[in-house]
Amino acid sequence: MANIKSAKKRIVQTLKRTEINKFRKSKIRSVIKSINNSLSKKKKDDLKKKFLDLEINLARAASKGVFKKKTASRIISRLSQKIKVLKT
């Protein structure tokens, strides 16, 4: 365990940041699953809203360092391709 005050503070900050990052990752994963379920059932009704929500959350997570920017871009790209195929 840390003895120095600044080290104790860093431990607390790290725990808080870890919880926030877990929440962000979990939210993004659940939205991705929701989009994939809509795609498999060919439901077009809420797809646009869900995809926009995912795009916003992924951009925010990438800017905060939860995901790498290229990872976020790849996820968005692959899902948008699937959505375009469904619309045709």
Secondary structure, DSSP 8 states (H G I E B T S, - for coil): ---SHHHHHHHHHHHHHHHHHHHHHHHHHHHHHHHHHHHHTT--TTHHHHHHHHHHHHHHHHHHTSS-HHHHHHHHHHHHHHHHHHH-
